[in-house]
Amino acid sequence: MSFNLESMYISGKEVLPLIEGGKGVGVSTGLTSGEWAKAGGIGTVSAVNASRLDEQGKIIPVEYKGRNRKERFRELVQFGIEGGLTQLRQAHDIAGGNGRLHVNVLWEMGGAQEILHGILKEAKGIVNGVTCGAGMPFKLAEIAAQYGVHYYPIVSSGRAFRALWLRSYRKAPDLLGGVVYEDPWLAGGHNGLSNTERFDQPEDPYPRVKELRATMNKFGLENTPIIMAGGVWYLRDWTDWMNNPEIGPIAFQFGTRPLLTQESPVRDSWGPTLLSLKEGDVALNPFSPTGFYSSAVRNTFLDELYARTERQVAFTDHPEEADGHVVPFTYGPRNREVYLTAHGKESADKWIAQGFTKPLATPDSTFVFVTEEKAAEIRKDQLDCMGCLSQCKFSNWADNEKGTTGHKADPRSYCIQKTLLNSAYGDAPEHNLMFSGHAAYKFAQDPFYKDGFIPTVKQLVERIATGD
């Protein structure tokens, strides 16, 4: 079967409708996105903890010197602006005027609006579009309009786009370059599952995207592209979506396949794992400090979080005979007394005997039992918080006057910046969070990667454009 990929007018230029998905914390860089644009597509620089580079092009390690969270947060914002600009300028130089360049931010990242303003103010003529998800970015259109760049909200339903349009985007319709539909069951990273959707009951994307198109058409957006993200591997599998009036103009975003290119910063550290994955090795998990489900490779890092959560019992501050919380239990340096059920006390004693001697209280009036070493690590990570999220379950940071969510920090989660930086910069991916889309098992099945072959970005874009 012959395959003909038609170009599309996106962000002010006719380009291949192939978009590099933005992967934060040092993975989607100026090098990868510049090469993607140079190949005729749309490269996406991630401004989520983008790496700063020295004069030799080497990464400047992130080092926070602030004495408290608010001081470190100010450093985080400044690092984010400097890193984003560094990567965008590198991408622009590499692209040489080919393709388009977008910058990606997460709405729920710490200082998102300030970082975006700081980047766009200095990147005139370099950035052609802004993509944004992980939340409801109502102010995205307003910010993009200030700098004359196109904007691309990331949504997972027509209902979400409708809310964004009616509240904000209708005021800047001409700069709406496209709408990214990110499949909440297939895409890598954080996923936009609603409260009515089950993480373990995936839905067919076609009806959902058809609904999104119908919603957009009601607002006169028939010619605005939808960008399909999540689960896209071979374009030949999506031919019935192309030139389809129910779907309308369609482009495709690739987040997982670019993980393995010669230019990818995680090529060497992630490569052996990605090339050996089997179907089902990537799964949605509930542990992210953002409160969203997230999609990552199941490894020892996630296994520990699942095990930690399973070593959990409920407690009450006072005896509650009605539900059986009548067995005293003391913990902490002050020997505070709380009450467990008989079964809970039996479980606690068993875990303590196994070496999980440290009970940590959660916001839900439960204990999780961990080793002394793990408890010390959790406490240090919480104290070292620099506010990388607008609100964090793990450290209870919030970007507000008080600098806190007002809730207890949750020891069932983790410091997301720490583990992503570790993973992106070469630490063993087996022991860190390893975001990936659910189609990653196809690395092992796709003949393109036979015998461990890793393509350049140019070779990958050319391959994708053939339908394979």
C-alpha positions in Angstrom: 0.0 0.0 0.0 1.4 3.4 -1.0 1.4 6.1 1.6 1.4 9.8 0.9 1.8 12.2 3.8 0.6 15.6 2.8 2.1 18.8 4.3 -0.1 21.1 6.4 -0.1 24.8 7.3 0.8 25.0 11.0 2.1 28.0 13.0 2.4 30.1 9.9 4.2 27.7 7.6 3.6 24.6 5.5 5.3 21.7 7.2 5.0 18.0 7.7 2.2 17.3 10.1 4.7 15.5 12.4 5.2 17.0 15.8 7.9 16.1 18.4 6.1 15.7 21.7 7.6 17.9 24.5 9.2 15.8 27.2 10.3 17.8 30.2 13.3 17.8 32.6 16.1 17.6 30.1 14.7 15.2 27.5 13.3 17.3 24.7 16.2 19.6 24.1 17.4 22.2 21.6 19.3 19.5 19.8 16.4 17.1 19.4 13.8 19.7 18.5 16.2 21.6 16.2 16.9 18.5 14.2 13.1 17.6 14.1 12.4 21.1 12.6 15.3 20.9 10.3 13.8 17.6 8.9 10.6 19.6 8.0 8.4 18.9 11.0 7.6 20.8 14.2 10.2 20.5 17.0 9.2 21.1 20.6 11.6 22.4 23.2 10.4 21.6 26.7 10.6 24.5 29.1 10.0 22.2 32.1 13.3 22.3 33.9 15.2 22.9 30.7 18.9 22.5 31.0 21.3 25.5 31.0 24.5 25.0 29.1 28.0 26.3 29.6 30.2 27.8 26.8 31.3 24.3 25.9 27.7 23.1 25.5 27.8 21.0 28.7 24.9 20.9 31.1 25.2 23.2 34.1 24.1 21.1 37.1 21.1 22.4 39.0 22.2 23.6 42.4 19.8 25.5 44.7 21.4 27.7 47.3 18.2 29.3 48.8 17.7 28.8 52.5 14.0 28.1 52.2 11.4 26.9 49.7 10.5 30.4 48.5 14.1 31.4 47.9 14.7 28.2 46.0 11.5 28.7 44.0 12.8 32.1 42.8 15.9 30.2 41.6 13.8 27.6 39.9 12.0 30.3 37.9 15.2 32.0 36.8 16.8 28.6 35.9 13.7 27.8 33.9 13.8 31.0 31.9 17.5 30.7 31.2 17.3 27.0 30.3 14.4 27.5 28.0 16.0 30.3 26.1 19.3 28.4 25.9 17.6 25.4 24.4 15.4 27.4 22.0 18.3 29.4 20.7 20.2 26.1 20.0 17.2 24.7 18.3 16.8 27.8 16.1 20.4 27.7 15.0 20.1 24.0 14.1 16.8 24.2 12.3 18.2 26.9 10.0 14.8 28.3 9.1 13.2 24.9 8.3 10.1 23.6 10.0 8.6 25.2 13.0 9.6 25.5 16.7 7.3 25.2 19.6 7.9 25.5 23.3 6.1 23.3 25.8 5.1 24.1 29.4 3.0 22.4 32.0 0.3 24.6 33.4 0.7 23.0 36.9 4.5 23.4 37.0 5.9 25.9 39.5 6.0 29.4 38.0 4.5 28.3 34.6 3.2 31.8 33.7 6.3 33.7 34.8 8.6 31.3 33.0 6.5 31.4 29.8 6.5 35.2 29.9 10.2 35.3 30.5 11.0 33.0 27.6 8.6 34.6 25.0 9.7 38.1 25.9 13.3 37.2 24.8 12.6 34.7 22.1 10.8 36.8 19.5 11.4 35.4 16.0 12.5 32.0 17.5 9.3 30.5 18.9 6.4 29.9 16.6 4.0 28.2 19.0 3.3 27.3 22.6 1.9 23.9 23.7 0.5 23.6 27.2 -1.3 20.9 29.2 -1.4 19.3 32.7 -4.3 21.4 33.9 -6.7 23.9 32.4 -4.5 26.6 30.9 -7.2 29.4 30.7 -4.6 32.1 30.3 -2.6 30.5 27.6 -4.4 32.4 24.8 -3.9 35.7 26.6 -0.2 35.1 27.1 0.4 33.9 23.5 -1.5 36.9 22.1 0.9 39.3 24.0 3.8 37.9 22.0 2.0 37.1 18.7 2.6 33.3 18.8 0.2 30.5 18.1 -1.0 28.4 21.0 -1.9 24.7 21.3 -3.8 23.6 24.4 -3.5 19.9 25.3 -6.9 18.3 26.2 -8.3 14.9 26.6 -11.9 15.6 25.8 -14.2 17.9 23.8 -15.7 19.0 27.1 -12.4 20.3 28.4 -11.8 22.3 25.1 -15.3 23.7 25.3 -14.6 25.1 28.8 -11.3 26.7 27.6 -12.9 28.2 24.5 -15.9 29.7 26.2 -13.9 31.2 29.1 -10.9 32.4 27.2 -9.8 31.2 23.8 -12.7 32.7 21.9 -11.1 36.1 22.6 -8.0 35.1 20.5 -9.3 32.7 17.9 -6.8 33.6 15.1 -3.8 32.4 17.1 -5.3 29.0 18.0 -2.9 26.9 15.9 -4.4 23.6 16.8 -5.8 21.5 19.6 -3.7 18.6 20.9 -5.8 15.5 21.9 -3.7 13.6 24.3 -5.1 10.1 24.9 -5.3 9.7 28.7 -4.8 5.9 28.5 -2.0 5.8 25.9 0.2 8.9 26.2 3.3 9.1 28.3 3.8 11.3 31.3 0.8 12.9 33.1 -2.6 12.0 31.9 -5.8 14.0 31.9 -8.3 11.4 33.3 -11.5 13.0 34.6 -13.1 12.0 37.8 -15.7 9.9 35.8 -13.1 7.9 33.9 -11.4 4.7 35.0 -7.7 4.4 34.6 -8.1 0.7 34.0 -10.9 1.0 31.4 -9.4 2.6 28.3 -11.7 4.1 25.7 -11.3 4.1 21.9 -9.8 7.4 20.9 -11.8 7.8 17.7 -15.2 8.6 19.2 -13.5 11.0 21.6 -11.7 12.9 18.9 -14.8 12.9 16.7 -16.6 14.6 19.6 -13.8 17.1 20.0 -14.0 17.9 16.3 -17.8 18.4 16.6 -17.3 20.7 19.5 -14.6 22.7 17.6 -16.9 22.9 14.5 -19.6 24.5 16.6 -17.2 27.4 17.3 -16.2 27.8 13.6 -12.9 25.9 13.9 -13.4 23.5 11.1 -10.0 24.3 9.6 -8.1 24.2 12.9 -6.0 21.0 13.1 -6.4 18.4 15.8 -3.1 16.9 16.8 -3.4 13.3 17.9 -1.0 12.4 20.7 -0.6 9.1 22.5 -0.4 5.7 21.0 0.8 6.9 17.6 3.6 4.7 16.2 3.0 3.8 12.5 1.1 6.4 10.5 -0.2 3.6 8.3 -2.4 2.6 11.2 -4.2 6.0 11.1 -5.0 6.3 7.4 -8.8 6.1 8.1 -8.3 9.3 10.2 -6.8 11.2 7.4 -9.0 13.1 4.9 -11.9 12.1 7.1 -14.7 14.7 7.5 -15.5 13.4 11.0 -12.0 14.1 12.2 -11.0 17.1 9.9 -7.5 18.3 9.6 -5.3 16.0 11.6 -1.6 16.1 12.6 0.3 13.6 14.7 2.5 14.0 17.7 5.3 11.6 18.6 6.6 11.6 22.2 7.9 8.0 22.7 9.7 7.2 19.4 12.1 10.3 19.7 13.4 8.9 23.0 15.6 6.7 21.0 17.6 8.8 18.5 21.2 9.6 18.2 20.5 13.1 19.5 18.4 12.0 22.5 20.0 12.7 25.9 18.6 9.5 27.3 19.7 7.3 24.3 22.5 5.5 26.2 20.8 5.2 29.6 17.3 4.4 28.5 18.1 2.5 25.3 18.6 -1.0 26.7 15.4 -0.8 28.7 13.3 0.6 25.9 14.5 -1.9 23.4 13.6 -4.8 25.7 10.1 -3.7 26.8 7.1 -6.0 26.4 3.4 -5.0 26.0 2.1 -4.1 29.5 5.4 -3.0 30.9 4.2 0.6 30.8 1.3 1.4 33.1 -0.7 4.2 34.6 0.1 4.8 38.2 -1.5 7.1 40.9 1.6 8.2 42.8 2.5 11.6 41.1 2.7 14.5 43.5 0.6 16.5 40.9 -2.5 14.4 41.8 -2.7 13.2 38.1 -2.3 9.7 37.0 0.9 9.2 35.1 2.2 6.7 32.5 5.7 5.2 33.1 7.7 2.1 32.8 7.1 -0.4 35.6 10.4 -0.7 37.4 11.9 -1.0 40.9 11.1 2.7 41.5 7.4 2.2 40.9 7.4 -1.2 42.6 8.7 0.4 45.8 5.8 2.9 45.7 3.2 0.2 45.2 4.7 -1.8 48.1 4.9 1.3 50.3 1.2 2.0 49.7 0.3 -1.6 50.5 2.1 -1.4 53.9 -0.7 1.0 55.1 -3.1 0.9 58.0 -5.7 3.4 59.1 -5.5 5.0 62.6 -7.6 7.2 64.8 -6.6 9.7 67.4 -9.1 8.4 69.9 -10.6 4.9 70.5 -13.4 4.3 68.0 -15.3 1.1 69.1 -17.8 1.3 66.2 -15.1 0.6 63.6 -12.7 -1.4 65.8 -10.0 1.2 66.3 -9.3 0.3 69.9 -5.8 -1.2 69.9 -3.2 1.3 71.2 -0.1 2.0 69.0 2.7 4.4 69.9 5.0 6.0 67.4 7.5 8.8 66.9 10.1 10.3 69.3 7.4 11.5 71.6 5.6 8.2 71.8 2.3 9.6 70.5 -0.5 7.1 71.1 -3.1 6.4 68.4 -5.5 3.5 67.8 -5.5 0.7 65.2 -7.8 -2.2 64.6 -6.7 -5.6 65.7 -6.0 -6.6 62.1 -4.1 -3.3 61.6 -2.0 -3.9 64.7 -1.2 -7.4 63.5 -0.1 -6.0 60.1 2.0 -3.2 61.7 3.8 -5.7 63.9 4.6 -7.9 60.9 6.0 -5.0 58.8 8.1 -3.8 61.8 9.5 -7.3 62.2 10.4 -7.2 58.5 12.5 -4.0 59.0 9.9 -1.4 58.0 10.1 0.1 61.4 9.2 3.7 60.6 5.5 4.6 60.4 4.8 7.8 58.4 1.5 9.6 58.8 -0.5 10.5 55.6 -3.1 13.2 55.1 -5.7 10.4 55.1 -5.1 9.4 58.7 -3.2 6.3 57.7 0.4 5.1 58.3 2.7 3.8 55.7 5.6 1.7 57.0 9.1 2.2 55.5 12.7 1.5 56.6 14.6 4.1 58.6 16.7 4.8 55.5 13.7 5.4 53.2 12.1 7.6 55.9 15.2 9.7 56.1 15.3 10.0 52.2 11.6 11.1 52.1 12.1 13.7 54.8 15.2 15.1 53.1 13.5 15.3 49.8 10.5 17.1 51.4 12.9 19.6 53.1 14.8 20.2 49.9 11.6 21.2 48.0 12.1 24.0 45.5 8.5 24.4 44.3 8.7 22.7 40.9 4.9 22.3 41.0 2.2 24.9 41.6 0.9 22.5 44.3 2.7 19.4 45.5 1.2 16.5 47.5 4.5 15.1 48.5 6.0 18.2 50.1 2.8 20.2 50.6 4.3 23.2 48.7 2.0 25.6 47.0 2.7 28.8 45.0 0.7 31.1 47.3 1.3 33.6 50.1 1.7 30.9 52.7 3.8 28.6 50.5 1.8 25.5 51.5 -1.4 23.6 50.5 -2.5 23.6 54.1 -2.5 19.8 54.0 0.0 17.3 55.5 2.8 16.2 53.1 2.0 12.8 51.6 4.8 10.2 52.0 3.1 7.9 49.5 4.4 10.1 46.7 7.9 11.3 45.7 10.0 14.3 44.6 9.3 14.4 40.9 12.0 16.8 40.0 14.7 14.8 41.7 13.9 11.5 40.1 13.4 12.9 36.6 16.7 14.8 36.8 18.4 11.7 38.0 16.9 9.6 35.1 17.5 12.2 32.4 21.1 12.8 33.4 22.3 9.2 33.3 21.4 7.6 36.7 20.0 4.1 36.4 16.5 4.4 34.9 15.5 1.2 36.7 15.7 3.1 40.0 14.0 6.3 38.8 10.8 7.5 37.2 10.8 6.6 33.5 7.9 8.3 31.7 6.9 6.6 28.5 3.9 6.1 26.3 2.2 2.7 26.2 3.4 1.9 22.7 7.0 1.8 23.8 7.0 -2.0 23.6 7.0 -1.6 19.8 10.7 -0.6 20.0 11.4 -4.4 20.4 9.0 -5.3 17.6 9.7 -2.7 15.0 12.2 -3.9 12.4 13.6 -0.4 12.1 15.4 -0.9 15.5 16.7 -4.4 14.6 20.0 -5.3 16.2 19.8 -2.2 18.4 19.9 0.3 15.6 19.2 3.8 16.8 18.4 6.4 14.1 19.2 10.1 13.9 16.2 12.4 14.2 16.3 13.0 10.5 16.2 9.3 9.8 13.3 8.9 12.2 11.2 11.7 10.7 11.9 10.3 7.2 10.9 6.8 8.4 7.6 8.0 10.0 6.7 10.0 6.9 6.7 6.7 4.9 3.9 5.3 7.1 6.3 3.1 9.1 
